[in-house]
Amino acid sequence: MNEKKIDFPCERQVIVSLRAGEKVLITGFLFIARDAAHKRMTDDYYKEGKFPFDIKGQGIYYAGPAPARPGAVIGPAGPTTSKRMDKYTPFLLEKGLLLMIGKGNRSIKVRESIVACGCAYLAAAGGAAALISETIKSQEIVAYEDLGPEAIRKIYVEEFPAIVIIDSDGNNLYEIGREKYKTTGDGE
């Protein structure tokens, strides 16, 4: 299967067209944020009525980049476990977040929110932090610099590789794979 190329941010119909198991290459702007930033974003919204950036139509990559070596845009930036963001995700999706990228499965509540909001969850390859960082062409800290590697960053990526795990219909690649293995005994 060939990769589907996506320019991001994009229209919701592009995200809705993605299917679990589909490989994608993303070019454009994303935000990097992990659990500490998600907590602070949510707290700030409840206090001030706004996020530190407009999340409508945006994508968040769950990562905490390592320091960059001299001359590099960013250090290794592999995905972090997405489940740590699950308690914040339904709220962010309701407020307009369109796409999430991380690793690992998501809760039932997040999956239901993905379907209700017409969004998608993608996974990036764990263990490929150095390779992923090569797709990141620029970065700037946009909020919470005091959080160090967990600060919110706006990044520009070129052909960032990911695979659709949960599509807007609720199809979950992890469950599809398990069922396929159970029915055939070997996944074939």
C-alpha positions as CSV (number, residue, x, y, z in Angstrom):
1,M,0.0,0.0,0.0
2,N,1.3,3.4,-0.9
3,E,1.4,6.2,1.6
4,K,-1.3,8.9,1.5
5,K,0.3,12.4,1.4
6,I,-1.4,15.0,3.6
7,D,-0.7,18.7,3.8
8,F,-1.5,19.9,7.3
9,P,-3.4,21.6,8.6
10,C,-6.1,20.3,6.4
11,E,-9.9,20.2,6.1
12,R,-11.8,17.8,8.3
13,Q,-13.0,15.8,5.2
14,V,-9.3,14.8,4.6
15,I,-9.1,13.4,8.2
16,V,-12.5,11.7,7.8
17,S,-11.3,10.0,4.7
18,L,-8.4,8.2,6.5
19,R,-8.9,4.5,7.3
20,A,-7.3,2.4,10.1
21,G,-4.2,0.8,8.8
22,E,-3.5,3.5,6.1
23,K,0.0,4.8,6.0
24,V,0.4,8.6,5.7
25,L,3.1,11.2,5.1
26,I,2.4,14.5,6.7
27,T,3.8,17.8,5.5
28,G,3.0,21.0,7.3
29,F,2.6,22.4,10.8
30,L,1.9,20.3,13.9
31,F,2.3,21.1,17.6
32,I,4.3,19.0,20.1
33,A,2.8,18.6,23.5
34,R,2.9,15.9,26.3
35,D,1.0,15.3,29.5
36,A,2.4,18.3,31.5
37,A,1.5,20.7,28.7
38,H,-1.9,19.1,28.3
39,K,-2.7,19.6,31.9
40,R,-1.6,23.2,31.9
41,M,-3.5,23.9,28.6
42,T,-6.7,22.5,30.1
43,D,-6.2,24.4,33.4
44,D,-5.5,27.6,31.5
45,Y,-8.6,27.2,29.4
46,Y,-10.8,26.8,32.5
47,K,-9.1,29.9,34.1
48,E,-8.8,32.1,31.1
49,G,-11.2,30.7,28.5
50,K,-8.5,30.2,25.9
51,F,-5.6,27.9,25.0
52,P,-2.0,29.2,24.3
53,F,-2.6,28.6,20.6
54,D,-5.7,28.1,18.5
55,I,-6.3,24.3,18.5
56,K,-9.1,24.3,16.0
57,G,-8.2,22.2,13.1
58,Q,-4.7,21.5,14.5
59,G,-2.7,18.3,15.1
60,I,-0.7,17.4,18.2
61,Y,2.3,15.1,18.2
62,Y,2.9,13.5,21.6
63,A,6.6,13.9,22.0
64,G,9.3,15.4,24.3
65,P,12.3,16.1,22.1
66,A,15.8,15.6,23.4
67,P,18.2,18.5,23.2
68,A,19.4,19.2,19.6
69,R,23.0,18.5,18.7
70,P,24.8,21.6,17.3
71,G,23.4,22.5,13.9
72,A,20.3,20.4,14.2
73,V,16.8,21.8,14.3
74,I,15.7,19.5,17.1
75,G,16.9,16.5,19.0
76,P,15.5,13.0,18.8
77,A,11.7,13.3,18.9
78,G,10.1,9.9,19.2
79,P,6.5,9.5,20.1
80,T,5.4,9.1,23.8
81,T,2.7,6.9,25.1
82,S,-0.6,8.5,24.2
83,K,-2.7,7.0,27.1
84,R,-1.2,9.7,29.4
85,M,-3.1,12.3,27.4
86,D,-6.5,10.4,27.5
87,K,-8.0,12.4,30.4
88,Y,-7.5,15.6,28.4
89,T,-8.2,14.4,24.9
90,P,-12.1,14.4,24.8
91,F,-12.1,18.0,25.9
92,L,-9.5,19.1,23.4
93,L,-11.3,17.2,20.6
94,E,-14.6,19.0,21.5
95,K,-12.7,22.3,21.3
96,G,-11.5,21.6,17.7
97,L,-8.4,19.5,17.8
98,L,-8.4,17.4,14.6
99,L,-5.5,15.0,14.8
100,M,-3.3,13.3,17.3
101,I,0.0,11.3,16.8
102,G,1.6,9.2,19.4
103,K,2.1,5.5,20.3
104,G,0.0,2.9,21.9
105,N,-3.8,2.3,22.3
106,R,-6.4,4.8,23.5
107,S,-9.2,4.5,26.0
108,I,-12.8,3.8,25.0
109,K,-13.7,7.4,26.0
110,V,-11.1,8.8,23.6
111,R,-12.2,6.5,20.8
112,E,-15.8,7.6,21.3
113,S,-14.7,11.2,21.2
114,I,-12.7,10.6,18.0
115,V,-15.9,9.3,16.3
116,A,-18.2,12.0,17.7
117,C,-15.8,14.8,16.6
118,G,-14.7,13.3,13.2
119,C,-11.0,13.2,14.1
120,A,-8.2,10.6,13.9
121,Y,-5.4,9.1,15.9
122,L,-2.2,8.1,14.2
123,A,0.9,6.3,15.5
124,A,4.5,7.1,14.8
125,A,7.1,4.4,15.0
126,G,8.5,4.1,18.5
127,G,12.3,3.6,18.6
128,A,12.7,5.9,15.5
129,A,13.2,9.1,17.4
130,A,16.4,10.2,15.4
131,L,14.8,9.3,12.1
132,I,11.6,11.2,12.9
133,S,13.5,14.3,14.0
134,E,15.0,14.4,10.4
135,T,11.4,15.1,9.1
136,I,11.2,18.2,11.5
137,K,12.4,21.2,9.5
138,S,11.7,24.0,12.0
139,Q,10.5,24.4,15.6
140,E,9.6,27.2,17.9
141,I,8.4,27.1,21.5
142,V,4.9,28.6,21.7
143,A,4.0,28.1,25.4
144,Y,5.3,26.8,28.7
145,E,9.0,27.1,28.1
146,D,9.6,26.3,31.8
147,L,8.5,22.7,31.0
148,G,11.7,22.2,29.0
149,P,11.2,19.2,26.7
150,E,7.5,19.2,27.5
151,A,7.0,22.8,26.3
152,I,4.5,23.3,23.5
153,R,6.3,23.6,20.2
154,K,5.1,24.4,16.8
155,I,7.0,22.3,14.2
156,Y,7.1,22.2,10.5
157,V,7.5,18.6,9.1
158,E,8.1,17.2,5.7
159,E,6.8,13.7,5.0
160,F,6.4,12.8,8.7
161,P,5.6,9.0,8.6
162,A,2.6,7.7,10.6
163,I,-0.1,5.1,10.4
164,V,-3.8,5.6,11.1
165,I,-4.7,3.7,14.3
166,I,-8.2,4.9,15.0
167,D,-10.2,6.5,12.2
168,S,-13.2,8.7,12.4
169,D,-15.5,5.7,12.2
170,G,-13.9,4.2,15.3
171,N,-12.1,1.4,13.5
172,N,-9.0,0.5,15.6
173,L,-6.0,-1.0,13.9
174,Y,-4.9,-2.7,17.1
175,E,-8.3,-4.4,17.4
176,I,-8.4,-5.3,13.7
177,G,-5.0,-6.9,14.0
178,R,-5.9,-8.9,17.1
179,E,-9.1,-10.2,15.4
180,K,-7.2,-11.1,12.2
181,Y,-4.7,-13.1,14.3
182,K,-7.4,-14.9,16.3
183,T,-9.3,-15.9,13.2
184,T,-6.3,-17.2,11.2
185,G,-3.9,-18.1,14.0
186,D,-1.0,-16.4,12.3
187,G,-2.3,-13.1,11.1
188,E,-2.3,-14.2,7.5
